Amino acid sequence: MAGVFDRLVGQHEVEVGLIAAATAARGSVDATAPEGSGSRMTHSWLFTGPPGSGRSVGALCFAAALQCTSDGVPGCGQCHACTTVLAGTHGDVRRVIPEGLSISVKEMREIVQTAARRPSTGRWQVMIIEDADRLTEGAANALLKVVEEPPERTVFLLCAPSVDPEDISVTLRSRCRHVGLVTPSVDAIAGVLRERDGLDEQTALDAARISGGHVGRARRLATDEAARRRRDQGLGLASAATRWSTRYSLAEELVRELEVEAKELNTEINDRETEELRTALGAGGTGKGAAGALRGSAGVLKDLERRQKSRETRMKRDALDRALIDLAGLYRDALAAAFGSSATANHPDRADQARKMAGVGSPDALLRCIEAVLDCREALDTNVKPQFAVAAMMAKLGAELG
């Protein structure tokens, strides 16, 4: 289907369902629609799916379809409403993208206040909350109150990895209509890389095969040498763990490089944000109140610094977590090889290494290696320092296959 939903990859059933819902929603608010043509709008939606499945993209496309002003199928992608939603400039669509480790109750209360307003130009006031699994308990409760009694013309679109209680509260989940996305196929991802990025067939296919079903990562692996090097470093931990001379040094090097990279990326953003805020507060001004206003803004600047520090921490964790997922996938490939399984490999370009690992360790040992990697991810979520968490993981891996 043409239109905004072209952005969704390998989600045909979801696309059909969202278009039908947007069509029904249009009838419920369009004064020119025949009586009875619409249905009662669902005001809260939950988009779930594995990383790379496009849950936030699906929510954005649905928001565009809800606001679409064309006479045809909602989500034409050509009208002013569609283009402004996709560009992030529509006055009645707000995307909440947490940059830090969590979404605080203060942030959510501000969002709830905005949600109470009537739409100014569009059919709906749409609030897209990406990474809703990062809601603190207080933030989730604040959101639950408005979801239980939503304003008539407001729609909440939440995005989370799954419906597991660890990702989204049971009560919040029960108030939402669920949209489950699946991992796109290798062929679907490769097709996107060919058609939209102009990559040759083999490059697109190779990147799609090792992307873990993540369209954005496939694009980075195909076009960014640094991304490919980071992947090699992460997978290299499996071999490093078997040798005392490299067991800890290579792990420390990976953590250090990821932290430096995150800091460098964050510094440029921080400098721009700080300068913009200082200017807004009167820095460089010559009026009588300019100096006094800047002196009284220490609290605002402190709050910005806190958010920036949280964002940098998240960037570090996300980069390391990606490496750990890759590493767990390699041990999974080795486990599959040990059982002679024909299951699709996570890292088909590392098939020889996986077979070698299967020959060294028993299936039980390989399973314990996977558990060691998953334990490391959990340790990072509980604020264990990355250096310590990764060192503990390497010790366990070395004990099993060293």
VMD Tcl script that draws the C-alpha trace (Angstrom):
set ca {
  {0.00 0.00 0.00}
  {1.21 3.48 -0.84}
  {1.40 6.33 1.62}
  {2.90 6.85 5.06}
  {2.78 3.14 5.87}
  {5.44 2.49 3.25}
  {7.83 3.31 6.09}
  {6.83 0.13 7.90}
  {8.90 -2.85 6.82}
  {7.40 -6.34 6.71}
  {4.27 -5.45 8.72}
  {1.44 -5.97 6.22}
  {-1.18 -7.15 8.71}
  {-0.42 -4.28 11.08}
  {-0.66 -1.83 8.19}
  {-4.08 -3.12 7.16}
  {-5.37 -2.96 10.73}
  {-4.14 0.58 11.36}
  {-5.62 1.89 8.12}
  {-8.97 0.36 9.07}
  {-8.77 1.95 12.51}
  {-7.86 5.36 11.07}
  {-10.77 5.10 8.64}
  {-13.19 4.37 11.48}
  {-11.69 7.16 13.58}
  {-12.17 9.62 10.73}
  {-15.86 8.81 10.63}
  {-16.22 9.41 14.37}
  {-15.12 13.06 14.16}
  {-15.85 14.07 10.56}
  {-19.05 16.08 10.48}
  {-19.48 15.33 6.79}
  {-19.32 11.56 7.23}
  {-22.63 9.67 6.92}
  {-24.27 8.92 10.24}
  {-23.07 5.61 11.66}
  {-20.04 5.46 9.37}
  {-17.59 5.69 12.26}
  {-16.96 3.72 15.41}
  {-15.98 4.72 18.91}
  {-12.32 5.67 18.83}
  {-9.80 3.77 20.92}
  {-7.96 6.50 22.80}
  {-4.97 4.45 23.98}
  {-2.78 2.18 21.89}
  {0.26 0.08 22.74}
  {2.75 -0.74 19.97}
  {5.12 -3.58 20.85}
  {7.79 -5.48 19.00}
  {11.46 -6.46 19.11}
  {14.17 -3.85 18.46}
  {14.11 -2.80 14.82}
  {10.55 -3.96 14.16}
  {9.42 -0.36 13.77}
  {7.08 0.15 16.72}
  {7.80 3.91 16.94}
  {7.60 4.19 13.15}
  {4.24 2.43 13.24}
  {2.97 4.83 15.88}
  {4.12 7.84 13.85}
  {2.51 6.50 10.67}
  {-0.74 5.89 12.55}
  {-0.62 9.45 13.89}
  {-0.27 10.72 10.33}
  {-3.20 8.56 9.19}
  {-5.36 9.90 12.02}
  {-4.61 13.49 10.97}
  {-4.70 12.85 7.21}
  {-7.00 15.24 5.33}
  {-7.15 13.45 1.96}
  {-10.46 12.11 0.67}
  {-8.99 8.69 0.04}
  {-7.38 6.09 2.29}
  {-6.02 7.69 5.50}
  {-2.27 8.16 5.48}
  {-1.84 9.37 1.90}
  {1.61 10.77 2.65}
  {1.00 13.76 0.39}
  {-1.36 16.11 2.23}
  {-0.14 18.85 4.56}
  {-1.19 16.91 7.67}
  {0.73 13.77 6.68}
  {3.90 15.60 5.71}
  {3.99 17.74 8.85}
  {3.40 14.75 11.14}
  {6.24 12.85 9.53}
  {8.47 15.94 9.68}
  {7.68 16.44 13.37}
  {6.11 19.87 12.90}
  {2.39 19.15 13.23}
  {0.89 21.26 16.00}
  {-1.31 18.47 17.35}
  {1.17 15.60 17.38}
  {3.80 15.42 20.09}
  {6.53 12.77 20.26}
  {7.98 12.02 23.67}
  {11.42 10.48 23.08}
  {13.26 9.93 26.38}
  {16.92 10.77 26.05}
  {17.81 9.73 29.59}
  {17.40 6.52 31.55}
  {13.74 7.11 32.41}
  {10.66 9.29 31.96}
  {10.02 11.15 35.20}
  {6.69 11.94 36.81}
  {7.38 15.66 36.23}
  {7.79 15.10 32.49}
  {4.64 12.98 32.35}
  {2.55 15.58 34.18}
  {3.59 18.17 31.60}
  {2.57 15.75 28.86}
  {-0.79 15.13 30.52}
  {-1.44 18.88 30.67}
  {-0.76 19.17 26.95}
  {-2.98 16.18 26.25}
  {-5.92 17.88 27.91}
  {-6.04 20.56 25.21}
  {-8.32 20.27 22.23}
  {-6.61 19.88 18.85}
  {-5.91 23.21 17.16}
  {-5.72 22.21 13.50}
  {-6.04 18.43 13.28}
  {-8.74 15.91 14.11}
  {-6.92 14.63 17.19}
  {-4.41 15.63 19.82}
  {-1.92 12.74 19.46}
  {0.71 11.92 22.10}
  {3.36 9.41 21.02}
  {5.34 8.06 23.98}
  {8.35 6.13 22.71}
  {10.16 3.77 25.09}
  {7.18 3.66 27.45}
  {9.05 0.91 29.28}
  {11.20 3.72 30.71}
  {8.29 5.24 32.61}
  {8.98 5.44 36.32}
  {6.25 4.12 38.62}
  {5.09 7.66 39.37}
  {5.07 8.60 35.68}
  {3.09 5.46 34.79}
  {0.52 6.29 37.46}
  {0.20 9.87 36.19}
  {-0.37 8.57 32.66}
  {-2.83 5.92 33.86}
  {-5.12 8.55 35.34}
  {-5.60 10.34 32.03}
  {-5.74 7.09 30.03}
  {-8.60 5.87 32.22}
  {-10.60 9.04 31.50}
  {-9.10 10.39 28.26}
  {-10.10 13.75 26.75}
  {-12.55 13.25 23.93}
  {-10.18 14.22 21.12}
  {-6.86 12.92 22.51}
  {-5.08 9.73 21.49}
  {-2.13 8.15 23.31}
  {0.24 5.93 21.32}
  {2.66 4.06 23.60}
  {5.67 2.07 22.38}
  {7.34 -0.71 24.39}
  {9.31 -3.90 23.68}
  {6.54 -6.22 24.92}
  {3.45 -6.52 27.10}
  {5.51 -8.09 29.87}
  {4.87 -6.38 33.24}
  {8.55 -5.44 33.34}
  {8.05 -3.38 30.19}
  {4.60 -1.92 30.82}
  {2.38 -1.98 33.88}
  {-0.51 -4.44 33.80}
  {-3.11 -1.77 34.50}
  {-1.77 0.55 31.80}
  {-1.59 -2.34 29.35}
  {-5.22 -3.26 30.09}
  {-6.37 0.22 29.03}
  {-4.67 0.06 25.63}
  {-5.46 -1.58 22.33}
  {-2.45 -3.74 21.48}
  {-0.61 -3.66 18.15}
  {2.08 -6.33 17.93}
  {4.84 -5.96 15.34}
  {7.15 -8.75 14.22}
  {10.79 -8.92 13.18}
  {11.06 -8.03 9.47}
  {12.38 -10.73 7.17}
  {15.86 -10.59 5.70}
  {14.42 -10.10 2.21}
  {12.22 -7.21 3.37}
  {15.16 -5.44 5.02}
  {17.41 -6.02 2.02}
  {14.71 -4.62 -0.24}
  {14.57 -1.40 1.79}
  {18.35 -0.99 1.62}
  {18.29 -1.45 -2.14}
  {15.31 0.76 -2.91}
  {15.79 3.57 -0.41}
  {19.55 3.60 0.14}
  {20.70 2.61 -3.33}
  {22.89 -0.27 -2.10}
  {23.83 -3.11 -4.39}
  {22.04 -6.42 -3.92}
  {24.87 -8.32 -2.21}
  {25.77 -5.54 0.22}
  {22.12 -5.10 1.17}
  {21.63 -8.84 1.65}
  {24.78 -9.28 3.74}
  {23.85 -6.39 6.01}
  {20.28 -7.63 6.41}
  {21.46 -11.12 7.40}
  {23.60 -9.86 10.30}
  {21.31 -7.05 11.48}
  {19.21 -9.13 13.83}
  {16.07 -7.98 12.05}
  {16.81 -4.32 12.74}
  {16.41 -2.08 9.69}
  {18.34 0.85 11.14}
  {21.23 -1.35 12.21}
  {21.36 -3.02 8.83}
  {21.72 0.42 7.26}
  {24.55 1.35 9.64}
  {26.39 -1.93 9.11}
  {26.15 -1.49 5.35}
  {27.33 2.11 5.28}
  {29.40 2.75 8.42}
  {32.84 1.22 8.87}
  {32.86 2.16 12.58}
  {29.63 0.19 13.15}
  {31.15 -2.89 11.53}
  {34.28 -2.54 13.66}
  {32.23 -2.25 16.85}
  {30.36 -5.42 15.92}
  {33.62 -7.26 15.33}
  {34.89 -6.09 18.72}
  {31.78 -7.34 20.49}
  {31.88 -10.74 18.81}
  {35.60 -10.91 19.47}
  {34.90 -11.20 23.20}
  {33.97 -14.87 22.67}
  {37.50 -15.70 21.52}
  {39.10 -13.34 24.02}
  {37.37 -15.10 26.91}
  {39.21 -18.35 26.12}
  {42.66 -16.77 26.61}
  {43.98 -15.40 29.88}
  {46.13 -12.86 28.07}
  {43.16 -11.16 26.41}
  {40.21 -12.11 28.61}
  {39.98 -8.79 30.42}
  {42.07 -6.39 28.38}
  {39.93 -6.59 25.24}
  {36.74 -6.31 27.27}
  {38.06 -3.20 29.02}
  {39.11 -1.74 25.68}
  {35.63 -2.24 24.24}
  {33.93 -0.63 27.23}
  {36.37 2.28 27.19}
  {35.96 2.94 23.47}
  {32.17 2.81 23.68}
  {32.21 5.27 26.56}
  {34.53 7.65 24.71}
  {32.37 7.44 21.60}
  {29.20 8.17 23.58}
  {30.86 11.10 25.33}
  {32.03 12.61 22.05}
  {28.60 12.28 20.48}
  {26.97 13.77 23.54}
  {29.39 16.69 23.91}
  {28.35 18.30 20.63}
  {24.67 18.04 21.57}
  {25.37 19.34 25.10}
  {27.23 22.40 23.87}
  {24.44 23.34 21.51}
  {21.71 22.83 24.12}
  {23.58 24.78 26.79}
  {24.26 27.70 24.45}
  {20.63 27.81 23.33}
  {19.41 27.78 26.92}
  {21.84 30.47 28.04}
  {20.75 32.66 25.13}
  {17.11 32.11 26.02}
  {17.88 33.10 29.60}
  {19.53 36.36 28.54}
  {23.23 35.56 28.12}
  {24.86 38.26 26.01}
  {21.98 40.62 26.59}
  {22.55 44.29 27.46}
  {19.26 45.13 29.14}
  {18.95 45.96 32.84}
  {17.47 42.62 33.75}
  {19.68 40.39 31.56}
  {22.47 39.85 34.09}
  {20.05 39.25 36.94}
  {18.04 36.76 34.90}
  {21.17 34.73 34.11}
  {22.27 34.76 37.75}
  {18.91 33.37 38.78}
  {18.99 30.58 36.23}
  {21.45 28.29 38.02}
  {18.69 25.82 38.81}
  {17.59 25.60 35.20}
  {21.15 25.02 34.00}
  {21.64 22.37 36.70}
  {18.53 20.57 35.52}
  {19.84 20.60 31.95}
  {23.19 19.19 33.09}
  {21.37 16.40 34.93}
  {19.40 15.45 31.82}
  {22.54 15.56 29.69}
  {24.39 13.26 32.08}
  {21.47 10.83 32.06}
  {21.42 10.86 28.25}
  {25.15 10.10 28.08}
  {24.74 7.19 30.49}
  {21.94 5.81 28.39}
  {23.96 6.13 25.20}
  {26.81 4.19 26.80}
  {24.50 1.45 28.02}
  {22.69 1.15 24.71}
  {25.94 0.77 22.79}
  {27.26 -1.88 25.19}
  {23.92 -3.66 25.25}
  {24.00 -3.96 21.46}
  {27.41 -5.66 21.70}
  {26.12 -8.04 24.37}
  {23.10 -8.99 22.26}
  {25.44 -9.79 19.38}
  {27.62 -11.89 21.68}
  {24.64 -13.83 23.04}
  {23.55 -14.45 19.45}
  {26.93 -15.99 18.63}
  {26.69 -18.42 21.55}
  {23.17 -19.23 20.42}
  {24.53 -20.06 16.95}
  {27.13 -22.32 18.57}
  {24.43 -24.04 20.61}
  {22.36 -24.60 17.47}
  {25.43 -26.05 15.72}
  {26.05 -28.39 18.67}
  {22.58 -29.86 18.18}
  {22.87 -29.93 14.38}
  {20.00 -27.47 14.06}
  {19.23 -25.84 10.71}
  {17.78 -22.72 12.35}
  {18.70 -19.41 10.76}
  {21.93 -18.12 12.27}
  {22.21 -14.73 13.95}
  {25.69 -14.32 12.48}
  {25.93 -16.35 9.27}
  {29.30 -14.76 8.51}
  {30.65 -16.35 11.71}
  {29.49 -19.90 10.98}
  {33.01 -21.35 11.24}
  {33.59 -19.72 14.60}
  {30.23 -21.01 15.89}
  {31.06 -24.57 14.83}
  {34.44 -24.32 16.51}
  {32.83 -23.13 19.73}
  {30.35 -26.01 19.52}
  {33.27 -28.44 19.28}
  {34.99 -26.99 22.35}
  {32.09 -26.71 24.76}
  {29.14 -28.93 25.63}
  {25.59 -27.71 24.99}
  {25.21 -27.13 28.74}
  {28.37 -25.00 28.79}
  {27.19 -22.96 25.81}
  {23.83 -22.41 27.49}
  {25.59 -21.18 30.62}
  {27.58 -18.79 28.44}
  {24.36 -17.31 27.10}
  {23.11 -16.96 30.67}
  {26.35 -15.19 31.63}
  {25.80 -12.60 28.89}
  {22.18 -12.10 29.91}
  {23.26 -11.73 33.55}
  {25.65 -8.99 32.45}
  {22.80 -7.13 30.74}
  {20.72 -7.37 33.90}
  {23.62 -6.12 36.01}
  {23.91 -3.05 33.79}
  {20.20 -2.38 34.28}
  {20.76 -2.34 38.05}
  {23.50 0.30 37.70}
  {26.51 -1.98 38.13}
  {29.52 -0.25 36.59}
  {30.08 -1.54 33.03}
  {33.73 -2.45 33.70}
  {32.76 -4.68 36.64}
  {29.75 -6.25 34.94}
  {31.70 -7.13 31.78}
  {34.69 -8.43 33.77}
  {32.40 -10.76 35.73}
  {30.88 -11.99 32.48}
  {34.28 -12.67 30.93}
  {35.31 -14.69 34.00}
  {32.21 -16.88 33.62}
  {32.72 -17.31 29.87}
  {36.36 -18.26 30.42}
  {35.39 -20.80 33.07}
  {33.04 -22.54 30.64}
  {35.07 -22.55 27.42}
  {38.54 -21.40 28.50}
}
mol new
graphics top color blue
foreach p $ca { graphics top sphere $p radius 0.5 }
foreach p [lrange $ca 0 end-1] q [lrange $ca 1 end] { graphics top cylinder $p $q radius 0.2 }
display resetview
